Amino acid sequence: MLMTAATPSAPSMPPRTEGTLLLLVRHGETPTTGLVLPGRAPGLHLSDRGREQAERVSERLAGLRVDGLYSSPLERTCETAEPAAARTGLEVNEDAGLIECDFGEWTGAALPDLAALPQWQSVQHTPSTFRFPNGESFTQMQARMVRTLEVLRTAHPGGVVVCFSHADPIKAAVAHALGTHLDLFQRIVISPGSVSVVSYVEGQAPAVLMVNSTLEPLNGLRAS
């Protein structure tokens, strides 16, 4: 009798795990963008260009199923989130964990004046050692932001969450996800109206899929 060797069966592949996507959106431009350090001072709204950037963010979400919208409580971030809320039909949830760094006594100061201070070199080159006078340290800001994103991604397992925040908190969160030391986070650029994307899969290190994106559609982040 002719015996034939059995074909070994291929090893079964583990089921594909859908990660949770966090889209980190910097608010649109304001009349003071690039001129002063506004911090948490109330009453700062988007400029006309900022409102256009907010609309562009919402347009880029077309075709992407969004499970949650969260925003820093400051006016400029809430206004940036409004077009996305109108497009998705979702309510914007204000989350204080996404708020701007507390710049303390530097709040509202002109950037050229701050750049002339000797402490500005610490802000740029050794931010892990710096605390704003009567304000928050960069280390505290990063810990707050990372903790907040962990809560949000846990609340929406396998979902897509859009978080409207500010440049420094987003830079710090991206640096943490990349495994980059906080002293190097100033090398990351986060422009007004930009989107950065971090994917979280349980049991794995976070994966940074996109940084400072202002143009391409976002529906390719998740298979339909």
C-alpha positions as CSV (number, residue, x, y, z in Angstrom):
1,M,0.0,0.0,0.0
2,L,1.3,3.4,-0.9
3,M,1.6,5.6,2.1
4,T,1.5,9.3,1.7
5,A,2.9,11.7,4.3
6,A,0.2,13.9,5.8
7,T,0.6,17.6,4.9
8,P,1.3,19.4,8.2
9,S,-1.4,21.9,9.0
10,A,-0.4,25.5,9.1
11,P,-0.3,26.9,12.7
12,S,-3.4,28.8,13.5
13,M,-2.9,32.6,13.7
14,P,-4.1,34.4,16.8
15,P,-7.1,36.6,16.1
16,R,-6.3,40.1,14.9
17,T,-6.8,42.6,17.7
18,E,-8.2,46.0,16.8
19,G,-6.4,48.7,18.6
20,T,-7.9,51.8,20.1
21,L,-7.0,54.9,18.1
22,L,-6.5,58.2,19.8
23,L,-6.5,61.2,17.5
24,L,-4.8,64.1,19.1
25,V,-5.9,67.4,17.6
26,R,-4.3,70.7,18.3
27,H,-6.8,73.6,18.3
28,G,-6.9,76.0,15.4
29,E,-5.1,79.3,15.2
30,T,-6.1,82.2,17.5
31,P,-5.2,85.9,17.1
32,T,-2.2,85.4,19.4
33,T,-0.8,82.2,18.0
34,G,3.0,82.5,17.8
35,L,3.0,85.8,19.7
36,V,2.2,85.1,23.3
37,L,2.0,82.2,25.7
38,P,-1.8,82.2,26.4
39,G,-1.9,79.2,28.7
40,R,-5.1,78.8,30.5
41,A,-6.3,82.4,30.4
42,P,-10.0,82.5,29.5
43,G,-11.6,84.4,26.6
44,L,-9.2,83.4,23.7
45,H,-11.2,82.3,20.7
46,L,-10.3,81.0,17.2
47,S,-9.4,83.4,14.4
48,D,-11.0,83.1,11.0
49,R,-8.1,80.9,9.9
50,G,-8.6,78.8,13.1
51,R,-12.2,78.2,12.3
52,E,-11.2,77.1,8.8
53,Q,-8.7,74.7,10.3
54,A,-11.4,73.3,12.6
55,E,-13.7,72.7,9.6
56,R,-10.8,70.9,7.8
57,V,-10.3,68.6,10.7
58,S,-14.0,67.6,10.7
59,E,-13.8,67.0,6.9
60,R,-10.9,64.7,7.3
61,L,-12.9,62.6,9.7
62,A,-15.3,61.7,6.9
63,G,-15.6,57.9,6.5
64,L,-14.1,57.2,9.9
65,R,-16.4,55.9,12.6
66,V,-15.7,58.0,15.7
67,D,-16.7,56.7,19.1
68,G,-16.0,59.7,21.3
69,L,-15.1,63.4,21.2
70,Y,-13.2,65.0,24.1
71,S,-11.9,68.5,24.5
72,S,-9.8,70.7,26.8
73,P,-12.3,73.1,28.5
74,L,-10.7,76.2,27.0
75,E,-12.7,78.1,24.4
76,R,-10.2,77.6,21.5
77,T,-10.3,73.8,21.8
78,C,-14.0,73.5,22.3
79,E,-14.5,75.7,19.2
80,T,-12.2,73.5,17.2
81,A,-14.2,70.5,18.3
82,E,-17.6,71.9,17.2
83,P,-17.5,71.1,13.5
84,A,-16.5,67.5,14.3
85,A,-19.4,67.2,16.7
86,A,-21.8,68.5,14.0
87,R,-20.4,66.0,11.5
88,T,-20.4,62.9,13.8
89,G,-23.5,63.8,15.8
90,L,-21.5,63.1,19.0
91,E,-21.5,65.3,22.1
92,V,-18.1,67.0,23.0
93,N,-17.1,66.0,26.5
94,E,-14.9,68.5,28.3
95,D,-12.0,66.9,30.1
96,A,-9.7,69.0,32.2
97,G,-6.9,66.4,31.7
98,L,-6.5,67.7,28.1
99,I,-6.0,71.3,29.2
100,E,-3.0,73.4,28.3
101,C,0.0,73.5,30.6
102,D,-0.3,75.9,33.5
103,F,2.3,78.5,32.7
104,G,1.8,80.3,36.0
105,E,3.3,83.8,36.0
106,W,4.3,83.4,32.4
107,T,0.7,83.2,31.2
108,G,0.0,85.9,28.6
109,A,3.7,86.9,28.3
110,A,5.0,87.8,24.8
111,L,7.2,85.0,23.4
112,P,10.1,87.3,22.3
113,D,10.3,88.6,25.9
114,L,10.3,85.0,27.3
115,A,12.9,83.9,24.8
116,A,15.3,86.6,26.2
117,L,15.1,85.1,29.7
118,P,17.9,82.7,30.8
119,Q,15.2,80.2,31.9
120,W,14.1,79.8,28.3
121,Q,17.1,77.7,27.6
122,S,15.8,75.2,30.2
123,V,12.4,75.2,28.6
124,Q,13.9,74.3,25.2
125,H,16.8,72.0,26.2
126,T,16.1,70.5,29.6
127,P,12.3,70.8,30.1
128,S,12.2,67.8,32.4
129,T,13.9,70.0,35.0
130,F,11.7,73.1,34.6
131,R,8.6,74.3,36.4
132,F,6.8,77.5,35.4
133,P,6.8,80.0,38.2
134,N,3.8,79.3,40.3
135,G,2.6,76.9,37.6
136,E,3.0,73.4,36.3
137,S,6.2,71.5,35.5
138,F,6.6,69.8,32.1
139,T,6.9,66.5,34.0
140,Q,3.5,67.1,35.7
141,M,1.9,68.1,32.4
142,Q,3.1,64.9,30.7
143,A,2.0,62.7,33.5
144,R,-1.4,64.3,33.5
145,M,-1.8,64.0,29.8
146,V,-0.7,60.4,29.6
147,R,-3.0,59.5,32.5
148,T,-5.9,61.1,30.8
149,L,-5.3,59.4,27.5
150,E,-5.1,56.0,29.3
151,V,-8.5,56.6,30.9
152,L,-10.0,57.6,27.5
153,R,-8.6,54.7,25.6
154,T,-9.7,52.3,28.3
155,A,-13.2,53.7,28.1
156,H,-13.4,53.0,24.3
157,P,-11.6,49.7,23.7
158,G,-11.2,49.1,20.0
159,G,-12.7,52.5,19.2
160,V,-11.7,55.8,17.7
161,V,-11.4,58.7,20.1
162,V,-10.7,62.3,19.0
163,C,-9.1,64.5,21.7
164,F,-8.8,68.3,21.2
165,S,-5.9,69.7,23.1
166,H,-2.8,72.0,22.9
167,A,0.6,71.9,21.5
168,D,2.8,71.1,24.5
169,P,0.5,68.4,26.0
170,I,0.2,66.7,22.6
171,K,4.0,66.8,22.1
172,A,4.5,65.3,25.5
173,A,2.0,62.5,24.9
174,V,3.6,61.7,21.5
175,A,7.1,61.7,23.1
176,H,5.9,59.3,25.8
177,A,4.3,57.0,23.2
178,L,7.5,57.0,21.1
179,G,9.6,56.3,24.2
180,T,11.4,59.6,23.8
181,H,12.8,61.4,26.8
182,L,10.9,64.5,27.8
183,D,14.1,66.6,27.3
184,L,13.8,65.9,23.6
185,F,10.0,66.6,23.2
186,Q,10.6,70.1,21.9
187,R,11.9,68.5,18.7
188,I,8.3,67.4,17.9
189,V,6.3,69.9,15.9
190,I,2.5,70.1,16.5
191,S,0.9,72.8,14.3
192,P,-2.5,74.4,14.8
193,G,-5.2,72.2,13.4
194,S,-2.9,69.2,13.1
195,V,-3.7,65.6,13.9
196,S,-1.4,63.1,15.5
197,V,-2.5,59.5,16.0
198,V,-1.5,56.9,18.6
199,S,-2.7,53.3,18.5
200,Y,-3.1,51.2,21.7
201,V,-3.3,47.4,21.7
202,E,-3.6,45.7,25.0
203,G,-0.4,44.1,26.1
204,Q,1.7,46.0,23.5
205,A,3.6,49.3,23.5
206,P,1.7,52.2,21.9
207,A,2.3,52.8,18.2
208,V,2.6,56.3,16.8
209,L,0.9,56.2,13.4
210,M,0.9,59.9,12.5
211,V,2.4,63.1,13.8
212,N,1.4,66.7,12.9
213,S,-0.7,65.8,9.9
214,T,-2.7,68.6,8.4
215,L,-3.7,67.3,4.9
216,E,-4.5,63.7,4.3
217,P,-7.9,62.1,5.0
218,L,-8.1,60.0,8.2
219,N,-10.4,57.2,7.0
220,G,-7.5,55.1,6.0
221,L,-6.5,54.6,9.7
222,R,-9.2,51.9,10.1
223,A,-10.4,49.4,7.6
224,S,-14.1,49.8,6.8
